[in-house]
Amino acid sequence: MLDRKAAERSAHLAGLQSFARGAGLHEVSVVEIYEAERERLSAGARITRYVGVLAEKRARDRLRETARARTSRSQH
């Protein structure tokens, strides 16, 4: 069970790191955002099966917002 969770976490982080590189964002912040979302979601979860998927989605959403903010600042 622990190996499966570690593999899932690794896969989510790899996808997010690739996304961050494409968006020109720091990969360290990706890990921090993902872990924060995962921790927040896990805290109140009774069913944890999809916590990783939801954490990845929320992390991507936050990273997109960061990328948009950077783009709009650089255009002004």
C-alpha distances in whole Angstrom, upper triangle without the diagonal:
4,5,5,6,9,10,11,12,14,15,17,18,20,21,23,24,26,27,29,30,32,33,34,32,31,27,27,27,25,22,24,24,21,19,22,21,17,18,21,19,16,19,21,18,17,15,13,12,14,15,14,17,19,19,20,23,24,24,26,28,29,29,32,34,34,35,38,39,40,41,44,45,45,48,50
4,5,5,6,9,10,10,12,14,15,16,18,20,21,22,24,26,27,28,30,31,32,30,28,24,24,25,22,19,21,22,18,17,20,20,16,16,20,18,15,18,20,18,18,16,13,13,15,15,14,17,19,18,19,22,23,22,25,27,27,28,30,32,32,33,36,37,38,40,42,43,43,46,48
4,5,5,6,9,10,10,12,14,15,16,18,20,21,22,24,25,27,29,30,31,29,27,23,23,25,22,19,21,22,19,18,21,21,17,19,22,20,18,21,23,21,21,19,15,14,16,16,14,17,20,19,19,22,24,23,24,27,28,27,30,32,32,33,36,37,37,39,41,42,43,45,47
4,5,5,6,9,10,11,12,14,15,17,18,20,21,23,24,26,27,29,30,28,27,23,23,24,21,19,21,21,18,17,20,19,16,18,21,19,17,20,21,19,19,16,13,11,13,14,12,14,17,17,16,19,21,21,22,25,26,26,28,30,31,31,34,36,36,37,40,41,41,44,46
4,5,5,6,8,10,11,12,14,15,17,18,20,21,22,24,26,27,28,26,24,21,21,21,19,16,18,18,14,14,17,16,12,14,17,15,13,16,18,16,16,14,11,10,11,11,9,12,14,13,14,17,18,18,20,22,23,23,26,28,28,29,32,33,33,35,37,38,39,41,43
4,5,5,6,9,10,11,12,14,15,16,18,20,21,22,24,26,26,24,22,19,18,20,17,14,16,17,14,13,16,16,13,15,18,17,15,18,20,18,20,17,14,13,14,13,10,13,16,14,14,18,19,18,20,23,23,23,25,27,27,28,31,32,32,34,37,37,38,40,42
4,5,5,6,9,10,10,12,14,15,17,18,20,21,23,24,25,24,22,19,19,20,17,15,18,18,15,15,18,18,15,17,20,19,17,21,23,20,21,19,15,14,14,14,11,13,16,15,14,17,19,18,19,22,23,22,25,27,27,27,30,32,32,33,36,37,37,40,42
4,5,5,6,9,10,11,12,14,16,17,18,20,22,23,24,22,21,18,18,19,16,14,17,16,13,13,16,15,12,15,17,16,15,18,20,17,19,16,12,11,10,10,7,9,12,12,11,14,16,15,16,19,20,20,22,25,25,25,28,30,30,31,34,35,36,38,40
4,5,5,6,9,10,11,12,14,15,16,18,20,21,22,20,19,15,15,16,13,10,13,13,9,10,13,12,10,12,15,14,13,17,19,17,19,17,13,12,11,10,7,9,12,10,9,13,14,13,14,18,18,18,20,22,22,23,26,27,27,29,32,32,33,35,38
4,5,5,6,9,10,10,12,14,15,16,18,20,21,19,17,14,14,15,12,10,14,14,11,12,15,15,13,15,18,18,17,20,22,21,23,20,17,15,15,14,10,12,15,13,11,15,16,14,15,19,19,18,21,23,23,23,26,28,27,29,32,32,33,35,37
4,5,5,6,9,10,11,12,14,16,17,19,20,18,18,14,16,17,13,12,15,15,12,13,17,16,14,17,19,18,18,21,23,21,23,20,17,15,14,13,10,10,13,12,10,13,15,14,14,17,18,17,19,22,22,22,25,27,27,28,31,32,32,34,36
4,6,5,6,9,10,11,12,14,16,17,18,16,16,13,14,14,11,10,13,12,9,11,14,12,11,14,16,15,15,19,21,19,21,18,15,14,12,11,7,7,10,9,6,9,12,10,10,14,15,14,16,19,19,19,22,24,24,25,28,29,29,31,34
4,5,5,6,9,10,10,12,14,15,16,14,13,9,11,11,8,7,10,10,8,9,13,12,11,14,17,16,17,20,22,21,23,21,17,17,15,13,10,11,13,10,8,11,13,10,11,14,14,13,16,18,17,18,21,22,22,24,26,27,27,30,32
4,5,5,6,9,10,11,12,14,15,14,13,10,12,13,10,10,13,13,11,13,16,16,15,18,20,20,20,23,25,24,26,24,20,19,17,16,13,13,15,13,10,13,15,13,12,16,16,14,16,19,19,18,21,23,23,24,27,28,28,30,32
4,6,5,6,9,10,11,12,14,13,14,11,13,14,10,11,14,13,11,14,17,15,15,18,20,19,20,23,25,23,26,23,20,18,16,16,12,11,13,12,9,11,13,11,10,13,14,12,14,17,17,16,19,21,21,22,25,26,26,28,31
4,5,5,6,9,10,10,12,10,11,8,11,10,7,8,11,10,8,12,14,13,13,16,18,17,19,22,23,22,25,23,20,19,16,15,12,11,13,11,7,9,11,8,7,11,11,9,11,14,14,13,16,18,18,19,22,23,23,25,28
4,5,5,6,9,10,10,9,8,6,9,9,6,8,11,11,10,13,15,15,16,18,20,20,21,24,26,25,28,26,23,22,20,18,15,15,16,14,11,13,14,11,10,14,13,10,13,16,14,14,17,19,18,19,22,23,23,25,28
4,5,5,6,9,10,10,11,8,12,13,10,12,15,14,13,16,19,18,19,22,23,23,24,27,29,28,30,28,25,24,21,20,17,16,18,16,12,14,16,13,11,14,15,12,13,16,15,14,17,19,18,19,22,23,22,24,27
4,6,5,6,9,9,10,9,13,12,9,12,14,13,13,16,18,17,18,21,22,21,23,26,28,27,29,27,24,23,20,19,16,15,16,14,11,12,13,10,8,11,12,9,9,13,12,11,14,16,15,16,19,20,20,22,25
4,5,5,6,5,7,6,10,9,7,10,12,11,12,15,16,16,18,20,21,22,23,26,28,27,30,29,25,25,22,20,17,17,17,15,12,13,14,10,9,11,11,7,9,12,10,9,12,14,13,14,17,18,18,20,23
4,5,5,6,7,7,11,11,10,13,15,15,15,18,20,20,21,24,25,25,27,29,31,31,34,32,28,28,25,24,20,20,21,19,15,16,17,14,12,15,15,11,12,15,13,11,14,16,14,15,18,19,18,20,23
4,6,8,10,11,14,14,12,15,18,17,17,20,22,21,22,25,26,26,28,31,32,32,34,32,29,28,25,24,21,20,21,19,16,16,17,15,12,14,15,11,11,14,13,10,13,15,14,13,17,18,17,19,22
4,6,9,10,14,12,11,15,16,15,16,19,20,20,22,24,25,25,27,30,31,31,34,32,29,29,25,24,21,20,20,19,16,15,16,13,11,12,12,8,8,11,9,6,9,12,10,10,14,15,14,16,19
4,7,9,12,12,11,15,16,16,17,20,21,21,23,25,26,27,29,31,33,32,36,34,31,31,28,26,23,23,23,20,18,18,18,15,13,15,14,10,11,13,10,8,11,12,10,10,14,14,13,16,18
4,6,9,8,8,11,12,12,14,16,17,18,20,22,22,23,26,27,29,29,33,32,28,28,25,23,21,21,20,18,16,16,16,12,11,13,11,8,10,11,8,7,11,12,10,11,15,15,14,17,19
4,5,6,7,9,10,11,13,15,16,17,19,20,22,23,25,26,29,29,32,31,28,28,26,23,20,21,21,18,16,17,17,13,13,15,13,10,13,14,11,11,14,14,12,15,18,17,17,20,22
4,5,5,7,9,10,11,13,14,16,17,18,20,21,22,24,27,27,30,29,25,25,23,21,18,18,19,16,14,16,16,12,12,15,13,10,13,15,13,13,17,17,16,18,21,21,20,23,25
4,5,5,6,9,10,11,12,14,15,17,18,20,21,23,26,26,29,28,25,25,23,21,18,19,19,16,15,17,16,13,14,16,14,12,15,17,14,15,18,18,17,20,22,22,22,25,27
4,5,5,6,8,10,10,12,14,15,16,18,20,21,24,24,28,27,24,24,22,19,17,18,18,14,13,15,14,10,11,13,11,9,13,13,11,12,16,15,14,17,20,19,20,23,24
4,5,5,6,8,10,11,12,14,15,16,18,20,22,22,26,24,21,21,19,16,14,15,15,11,10,12,11,7,9,11,9,8,11,13,11,12,15,16,15,18,20,20,21,24,26
4,6,5,6,8,10,10,12,14,15,16,18,21,21,24,23,19,20,18,15,13,14,15,11,10,13,12,9,11,14,12,11,15,16,14,16,19,19,19,22,24,24,25,27,29
4,6,5,6,9,10,10,12,14,15,16,19,20,23,23,20,21,19,16,14,16,15,11,12,14,12,9,12,14,11,11,15,15,14,16,19,19,19,22,23,23,24,27,28
4,6,5,6,9,10,11,12,14,15,18,18,22,21,18,19,17,14,12,14,12,9,9,11,9,6,9,10,8,8,12,12,11,14,16,16,17,20,21,21,23,26,27
4,5,5,6,8,10,11,12,14,16,16,19,18,15,16,14,11,9,10,10,6,6,9,8,5,9,11,10,10,13,14,14,16,18,19,20,22,24,24,26,28,30
4,5,5,6,8,10,10,12,15,15,18,18,14,16,14,11,9,12,12,8,9,12,11,9,12,14,13,13,17,18,17,19,22,22,22,25,27,27,28,31,32
4,5,5,6,9,10,11,13,14,18,18,15,17,15,12,11,13,12,8,11,13,10,9,13,13,11,13,16,16,16,19,21,20,22,24,26,26,28,30,31
4,5,5,6,8,10,12,12,16,16,13,15,12,9,9,10,8,5,8,9,7,7,11,11,10,12,15,15,15,18,20,20,22,24,25,26,28,30,31
4,6,5,6,9,11,10,14,13,10,12,10,6,6,9,8,5,8,10,9,9,12,14,13,15,18,18,19,21,23,23,25,27,28,29,31,33,34
4,6,5,6,9,10,13,14,11,14,13,9,10,13,11,9,12,14,12,12,16,17,15,17,20,20,20,23,25,25,26,29,30,31,32,35,36
4,6,5,7,9,13,14,12,15,13,10,11,13,11,9,12,13,11,12,15,15,14,17,19,19,20,23,24,24,26,28,29,29,32,34,35
4,6,6,6,10,10,9,11,10,6,9,11,8,7,11,12,10,12,15,15,15,17,20,20,21,23,25,25,27,29,30,31,33,35,36
4,6,5,8,9,7,10,10,7,9,12,10,9,13,14,13,14,18,18,18,20,23,23,24,26,28,28,30,32,33,34,36,38,39
4,6,9,11,10,13,13,10,13,15,13,12,16,17,15,17,20,20,19,22,25,24,25,28,29,29,31,34,34,35,37,39,40
4,7,9,9,13,13,10,14,16,13,13,17,18,16,18,21,21,20,23,25,25,26,29,30,30,32,35,35,36,38,40,41
4,5,6,9,10,8,12,13,12,12,16,16,15,18,20,20,21,23,25,26,27,29,30,31,33,35,36,37,39,41,42
4,6,9,11,10,14,15,14,15,19,19,19,21,23,24,24,27,29,29,30,33,34,35,37,39,39,41,43,44,45
4,6,8,8,12,13,12,14,17,17,18,20,22,22,23,26,27,28,30,32,33,34,36,37,39,40,42,43,45
4,6,5,8,10,10,11,14,15,15,17,19,20,21,23,25,26,27,29,31,32,33,35,37,38,40,41,43
4,6,8,9,10,12,13,14,16,17,19,20,22,23,25,26,28,29,31,32,34,35,37,38,40,41,43
4,5,5,6,9,10,11,12,14,16,17,18,20,21,23,24,26,27,29,30,32,33,35,36,38,40
4,6,5,6,9,10,10,12,14,15,16,18,20,21,22,24,26,27,28,30,32,33,34,36,38
4,5,5,6,9,10,10,12,14,15,16,18,20,21,22,24,26,27,28,30,31,33,34,36
4,5,5,6,9,10,11,12,14,15,17,19,20,21,23,24,26,27,29,30,32,33,35
4,5,5,6,8,10,11,12,14,15,17,18,20,21,23,24,26,27,29,30,32,33
4,5,5,6,9,10,10,12,14,15,16,18,20,21,22,24,26,27,29,30,32
4,5,5,6,9,10,10,12,14,15,16,18,20,21,22,24,26,27,28,30
4,5,5,6,9,10,11,12,14,15,16,18,20,21,23,24,26,27,29
4,5,5,6,9,10,11,12,14,15,17,19,20,21,23,24,26,28
4,5,5,6,9,10,10,12,14,15,17,18,20,21,23,24,26
4,5,5,6,9,10,10,12,14,15,16,18,20,21,22,25
4,5,5,6,9,10,11,12,14,15,17,18,20,21,23
4,5,5,6,9,10,11,12,14,15,17,19,20,22
4,5,5,6,9,10,11,12,14,15,17,18,20
4,5,5,6,9,10,10,12,14,15,16,19
4,5,5,6,9,10,11,12,14,15,17
4,5,5,6,9,10,11,12,14,16
4,5,5,6,9,10,11,12,15
4,5,5,6,9,10,11,13
4,5,5,6,9,10,11
4,6,5,6,9,10
4,5,5,6,9
4,5,5,7
4,5,5
4,6
4
